[in-house]
Amino acid sequence: MSAFDRVLRACWLGLLVVVFGAMPLAHAQTAPSGLPDADKQQIKKYTLNEDIFNRLVAATKEARAEGITPRGAPDPSKVHSLDDLAAQAMAGDQRIPALVKKFGFTPREFMLANIALTNAVLAVQSRNDPALASNLNQVWVNPENIRFIDTHQAEVAALMQGGAEPQPSGQAQ
């Protein structure tokens, strides 16, 4: 598997973790090298906040309730931008585009939010995993997002557990 394929898989896994909460994060870099520089910069600059995170949690809960399940990794030969990656994610199940829209995301922003969350979670996990740390490209990790994850560890852990029902930040658990 090429480096680009591994990176696409990591981004896809990040999306699936957030949407479906069904898989652990694995060793990965999280910014595909084949993306245009503008997309790479947008990934780097995208900052998580309470609103974005709460909408991701709500979308995850609804996806689980609706039985939306992952369909597989994207075709790397068809991914040349974040928009391409988002289009493949939206095509995985006909219910995903409506779910994304319902929670106030465009497909591109939904992908950005998922990549930002994945990058930050991987960065936090890499603190205790030398193998993961050696595979993680810190260039694409936004320090603000790492701080966000550090202050929301319980919610993120619940989000990543397939059977758990994560509570949006600021709500009673």
Phi and psi in degrees as GROMACS dihedral restraints (atoms count N, CA, C in turn):
[ dihedral_restraints ]
;  ai    aj    ak    al  type     phi  dphi    fc
    3     4     5     6     1   -71.9    20    10
    4     5     6     7     1   164.2    20    10
    6     7     8     9     1   -59.6    20    10
    7     8     9    10     1   -41.6    20    10
    9    10    11    12     1   -61.8    20    10
   10    11    12    13     1   -42.2    20    10
   12    13    14    15     1   -62.5    20    10
   13    14    15    16     1   -40.5    20    10
   15    16    17    18     1   -64.3    20    10
   16    17    18    19     1   -39.9    20    10
   18    19    20    21     1   -66.9    20    10
   19    20    21    22     1   -44.6    20    10
   21    22    23    24     1   -59.4    20    10
   22    23    24    25     1   -41.8    20    10
   24    25    26    27     1   -62.4    20    10
   25    26    27    28     1   -41.3    20    10
   27    28    29    30     1   -62.2    20    10
   28    29    30    31     1   -45.4    20    10
   30    31    32    33     1   -62.4    20    10
   31    32    33    34     1   -42.5    20    10
   33    34    35    36     1   -63.4    20    10
   34    35    36    37     1   -43.1    20    10
   36    37    38    39     1   -61.6    20    10
   37    38    39    40     1   -38.7    20    10
   39    40    41    42     1   -59.6    20    10
   40    41    42    43     1   -44.7    20    10
   42    43    44    45     1   -61.7    20    10
   43    44    45    46     1   -45.3    20    10
   45    46    47    48     1   -67.1    20    10
   46    47    48    49     1   -36.1    20    10
   48    49    50    51     1   -60.4    20    10
   49    50    51    52     1   -45.9    20    10
   51    52    53    54     1   -72.0    20    10
   52    53    54    55     1   -46.9    20    10
   54    55    56    57     1   -70.2    20    10
   55    56    57    58     1   -40.8    20    10
   57    58    59    60     1  -114.1    20    10
   58    59    60    61     1   -14.9    20    10
   60    61    62    63     1    56.9    20    10
   61    62    63    64     1    30.8    20    10
   63    64    65    66     1  -108.2    20    10
   64    65    66    67     1    -5.9    20    10
   66    67    68    69     1  -135.3    20    10
   67    68    69    70     1   147.9    20    10
   69    70    71    72     1   -75.1    20    10
   70    71    72    73     1   154.2    20    10
   72    73    74    75     1   -76.8    20    10
   73    74    75    76     1   142.5    20    10
   75    76    77    78     1  -116.0    20    10
   76    77    78    79     1   178.6    20    10
   78    79    80    81     1   -60.4    20    10
   79    80    81    82     1   127.5    20    10
   81    82    83    84     1  -168.9    20    10
   82    83    84    85     1   154.2    20    10
   84    85    86    87     1   -96.3    20    10
   85    86    87    88     1   155.0    20    10
   87    88    89    90     1  -124.6    20    10
   88    89    90    91     1    19.0    20    10
   90    91    92    93     1  -134.8    20    10
   91    92    93    94     1   103.2    20    10
   93    94    95    96     1   -54.3    20    10
   94    95    96    97     1   128.5    20    10
   96    97    98    99     1   -67.3    20    10
   97    98    99   100     1   -21.0    20    10
   99   100   101   102     1   -81.4    20    10
  100   101   102   103     1    -0.8    20    10
  102   103   104   105     1   -78.2    20    10
  103   104   105   106     1   152.4    20    10
  105   106   107   108     1   -61.8    20    10
  106   107   108   109     1   152.0    20    10
  108   109   110   111     1   -55.9    20    10
  109   110   111   112     1   -37.8    20    10
  111   112   113   114     1   -61.5    20    10
  112   113   114   115     1   -40.0    20    10
  114   115   116   117     1   -66.4    20    10
  115   116   117   118     1   -42.1    20    10
  117   118   119   120     1   -61.1    20    10
  118   119   120   121     1   -41.4    20    10
  120   121   122   123     1   -67.4    20    10
  121   122   123   124     1   -37.6    20    10
  123   124   125   126     1   -65.0    20    10
  124   125   126   127     1   -38.3    20    10
  126   127   128   129     1   -60.6    20    10
  127   128   129   130     1   -48.3    20    10
  129   130   131   132     1   -61.3    20    10
  130   131   132   133     1   -38.9    20    10
  132   133   134   135     1   -87.4    20    10
  133   134   135   136     1   -16.1    20    10
  135   136   137   138     1   -64.0    20    10
  136   137   138   139     1   128.6    20    10
  138   139   140   141     1  -119.5    20    10
  139   140   141   142     1   127.0    20    10
  141   142   143   144     1   -72.0    20    10
  142   143   144   145     1   151.2    20    10
  144   145   146   147     1  -148.7    20    10
  145   146   147   148     1   177.7    20    10
  147   148   149   150     1   -56.3    20    10
  148   149   150   151     1   -45.3    20    10
  150   151   152   153     1   -61.5    20    10
  151   152   153   154     1   -49.7    20    10
  153   154   155   156     1   -61.3    20    10
  154   155   156   157     1   -48.0    20    10
  156   157   158   159     1   -61.4    20    10
  157   158   159   160     1   -45.6    20    10
  159   160   161   162     1   -61.3    20    10
  160   161   162   163     1   -37.9    20    10
  162   163   164   165     1   -68.5    20    10
  163   164   165   166     1   -36.9    20    10
  165   166   167   168     1   -63.7    20    10
  166   167   168   169     1   -42.6    20    10
  168   169   170   171     1   -61.2    20    10
  169   170   171   172     1   -46.5    20    10
  171   172   173   174     1   -63.0    20    10
  172   173   174   175     1   -41.0    20    10
  174   175   176   177     1   -64.4    20    10
  175   176   177   178     1   -38.5    20    10
  177   178   179   180     1   -62.6    20    10
  178   179   180   181     1   -47.7    20    10
  180   181   182   183     1   -60.2    20    10
  181   182   183   184     1   -42.8    20    10
  183   184   185   186     1   -68.3    20    10
  184   185   186   187     1   -39.5    20    10
  186   187   188   189     1   -59.0    20    10
  187   188   189   190     1   -43.8    20    10
  189   190   191   192     1   -62.7    20    10
  190   191   192   193     1   -45.5    20    10
  192   193   194   195     1   -63.3    20    10
  193   194   195   196     1   -34.1    20    10
  195   196   197   198     1   -84.2    20    10
  196   197   198   199     1    -6.7    20    10
  198   199   200   201     1    74.0    20    10
  199   200   201   202     1    26.4    20    10
  201   202   203   204     1   -74.5    20    10
  202   203   204   205     1   124.6    20    10
  204   205   206   207     1  -122.6    20    10
  205   206   207   208     1   154.4    20    10
  207   208   209   210     1   -65.4    20    10
  208   209   210   211     1   150.5    20    10
  210   211   212   213     1  -109.1    20    10
  211   212   213   214     1   -11.4    20    10
  213   214   215   216     1   130.2    20    10
  214   215   216   217     1   171.5    20    10
  216   217   218   219     1   -71.9    20    10
  217   218   219   220     1   156.9    20    10
  219   220   221   222     1   -72.2    20    10
  220   221   222   223     1   160.2    20    10
  222   223   224   225     1   -83.0    20    10
  223   224   225   226     1   108.4    20    10
  225   226   227   228     1   -60.3    20    10
  226   227   228   229     1   -25.9    20    10
  228   229   230   231     1   -70.1    20    10
  229   230   231   232     1   -14.3    20    10
  231   232   233   234     1  -108.6    20    10
  232   233   234   235     1     8.0    20    10
  234   235   236   237     1  -112.7    20    10
  235   236   237   238     1   109.0    20    10
  237   238   239   240     1  -125.1    20    10
  238   239   240   241     1     1.6    20    10
  240   241   242   243     1  -161.9    20    10
  241   242   243   244     1   168.5    20    10
  243   244   245   246     1   -61.9    20    10
  244   245   246   247     1   -34.7    20    10
  246   247   248   249     1   -63.1    20    10
  247   248   249   250     1   -39.4    20    10
  249   250   251   252     1   -63.1    20    10
  250   251   252   253     1   -44.6    20    10
  252   253   254   255     1   -62.1    20    10
  253   254   255   256     1   -43.9    20    10
  255   256   257   258     1   -63.5    20    10
  256   257   258   259     1   -41.4    20    10
  258   259   260   261     1   -61.3    20    10
  259   260   261   262     1   -41.1    20    10
  261   262   263   264     1   -67.2    20    10
  262   263   264   265     1   -38.2    20    10
  264   265   266   267     1   -62.9    20    10
  265   266   267   268     1   -42.9    20    10
  267   268   269   270     1   -66.9    20    10
  268   269   270   271     1   -29.9    20    10
  270   271   272   273     1   -79.4    20    10
  271   272   273   274     1    -8.4    20    10
  273   274   275   276     1   -64.6    20    10
  274   275   276   277     1   -29.3    20    10
  276   277   278   279     1  -156.9    20    10
  277   278   279   280     1   132.2    20    10
  279   280   281   282     1   -61.9    20    10
  280   281   282   283     1   -15.5    20    10
  282   283   284   285     1   -85.8    20    10
  283   284   285   286     1   -17.0    20    10
  285   286   287   288     1   -63.6    20    10
  286   287   288   289     1   -46.6    20    10
  288   289   290   291     1   -56.9    20    10
  289   290   291   292     1   -41.2    20    10
  291   292   293   294     1   -67.0    20    10
  292   293   294   295     1   -37.9    20    10
  294   295   296   297     1   -63.9    20    10
  295   296   297   298     1   -45.2    20    10
  297   298   299   300     1   -60.3    20    10
  298   299   300   301     1   -46.6    20    10
  300   301   302   303     1   -65.1    20    10
  301   302   303   304     1   -41.0    20    10
  303   304   305   306     1   -55.7    20    10
  304   305   306   307     1   -35.2    20    10
  306   307   308   309     1   -97.6    20    10
  307   308   309   310     1    19.4    20    10
  309   310   311   312     1    78.0    20    10
  310   311   312   313     1    21.0    20    10
  312   313   314   315     1  -107.4    20    10
  313   314   315   316     1   147.0    20    10
  315   316   317   318     1   -83.4    20    10
  316   317   318   319     1   161.7    20    10
  318   319   320   321     1   -55.7    20    10
  319   320   321   322     1   -40.7    20    10
  321   322   323   324     1   -64.7    20    10
  322   323   324   325     1   -45.7    20    10
  324   325   326   327     1   -65.8    20    10
  325   326   327   328     1   -36.6    20    10
  327   328   329   330     1   -60.1    20    10
  328   329   330   331     1   -42.5    20    10
  330   331   332   333     1   -65.5    20    10
  331   332   333   334     1   -45.1    20    10
  333   334   335   336     1   -59.4    20    10
  334   335   336   337     1   -45.0    20    10
  336   337   338   339     1   -61.8    20    10
  337   338   339   340     1   -41.3    20    10
  339   340   341   342     1   -67.5    20    10
  340   341   342   343     1   -42.0    20    10
  342   343   344   345     1   -65.3    20    10
  343   344   345   346     1   -41.9    20    10
  345   346   347   348     1   -60.5    20    10
  346   347   348   349     1   -45.0    20    10
  348   349   350   351     1   -63.8    20    10
  349   350   351   352     1   -45.9    20    10
  351   352   353   354     1   -61.0    20    10
  352   353   354   355     1   -47.5    20    10
  354   355   356   357     1   -55.2    20    10
  355   356   357   358     1   -48.5    20    10
  357   358   359   360     1   -66.7    20    10
  358   359   360   361     1   -42.9    20    10
  360   361   362   363     1   -63.0    20    10
  361   362   363   364     1   -44.1    20    10
  363   364   365   366     1   -61.6    20    10
  364   365   366   367     1   -40.9    20    10
  366   367   368   369     1   -62.6    20    10
  367   368   369   370     1   -42.8    20    10
  369   370   371   372     1   -66.1    20    10
  370   371   372   373     1   -44.5    20    10
  372   373   374   375     1   -64.5    20    10
  373   374   375   376     1   -31.2    20    10
  375   376   377   378     1   -68.4    20    10
  376   377   378   379     1   -17.5    20    10
  378   379   380   381     1   -58.1    20    10
  379   380   381   382     1   -33.1    20    10
  381   382   383   384     1  -112.9    20    10
  382   383   384   385     1    12.4    20    10
  384   385   386   387     1  -137.5    20    10
  385   386   387   388     1    94.5    20    10
  387   388   389   390     1   -57.6    20    10
  388   389   390   391     1   -36.1    20    10
  390   391   392   393     1   -65.5    20    10
  391   392   393   394     1   -43.6    20    10
  393   394   395   396     1   -64.8    20    10
  394   395   396   397     1   -42.9    20    10
  396   397   398   399     1   -58.6    20    10
  397   398   399   400     1   -37.8    20    10
  399   400   401   402     1   -73.0    20    10
  400   401   402   403     1   -20.9    20    10
  402   403   404   405     1   -97.2    20    10
  403   404   405   406     1   -11.7    20    10
  405   406   407   408     1   -88.7    20    10
  406   407   408   409     1   126.8    20    10
  408   409   410   411     1   -87.1    20    10
  409   410   411   412     1   100.2    20    10
  411   412   413   414     1   -64.3    20    10
  412   413   414   415     1   -17.3    20    10
  414   415   416   417     1   -57.3    20    10
  415   416   417   418     1   -32.4    20    10
  417   418   419   420     1   -96.5    20    10
  418   419   420   421     1     7.2    20    10
  420   421   422   423     1   -97.1    20    10
  421   422   423   424     1   123.0    20    10
  423   424   425   426     1   -82.5    20    10
  424   425   426   427     1   118.6    20    10
  426   427   428   429     1   -56.8    20    10
  427   428   429   430     1   -32.3    20    10
  429   430   431   432     1   -62.3    20    10
  430   431   432   433     1   -36.3    20    10
  432   433   434   435     1   -71.7    20    10
  433   434   435   436     1   -33.3    20    10
  435   436   437   438     1   -63.5    20    10
  436   437   438   439     1   -44.5    20    10
  438   439   440   441     1   -61.4    20    10
  439   440   441   442     1   -39.8    20    10
  441   442   443   444     1   -60.2    20    10
  442   443   444   445     1   -47.3    20    10
  444   445   446   447     1   -62.7    20    10
  445   446   447   448     1   -42.1    20    10
  447   448   449   450     1   -57.2    20    10
  448   449   450   451     1   -35.7    20    10
  450   451   452   453     1   -89.6    20    10
  451   452   453   454     1    -3.3    20    10
  453   454   455   456     1  -129.6    20    10
  454   455   456   457     1    34.0    20    10
  456   457   458   459     1   -60.4    20    10
  457   458   459   460     1   -41.7    20    10
  459   460   461   462     1   -64.2    20    10
  460   461   462   463     1   -43.1    20    10
  462   463   464   465     1   -66.0    20    10
  463   464   465   466     1   -39.7    20    10
  465   466   467   468     1   -67.0    20    10
  466   467   468   469     1   -42.4    20    10
  468   469   470   471     1   -60.0    20    10
  469   470   471   472     1   -43.4    20    10
  471   472   473   474     1   -64.3    20    10
  472   473   474   475     1   -39.4    20    10
  474   475   476   477     1   -62.6    20    10
  475   476   477   478     1   -36.6    20    10
  477   478   479   480     1   -81.9    20    10
  478   479   480   481     1   -11.1    20    10
  480   481   482   483     1   -89.6    20    10
  481   482   483   484     1   124.4    20    10
  483   484   485   486     1   -55.6    20    10
  484   485   486   487     1   -41.5    20    10
  486   487   488   489     1   -92.4    20    10
  487   488   489   490     1    -9.9    20    10
  489   490   491   492     1   -76.8    20    10
  490   491   492   493     1   155.3    20    10
  492   493   494   495     1  -110.6    20    10
  493   494   495   496     1    93.7    20    10
  495   496   497   498     1   -65.8    20    10
  496   497   498   499     1   144.0    20    10
  498   499   500   501     1   -99.8    20    10
  499   500   501   502     1   132.4    20    10
  501   502   503   504     1   -55.8    20    10
  502   503   504   505     1   149.9    20    10
  504   505   506   507     1   -54.9    20    10
  505   506   507   508     1   141.3    20    10
  507   508   509   510     1    84.2    20    10
  508   509   510   511     1    -0.9    20    10
  510   511   512   513     1  -108.1    20    10
  511   512   513   514     1   153.9    20    10
  513   514   515   516     1   -61.7    20    10
  514   515   516   517     1   141.8    20    10
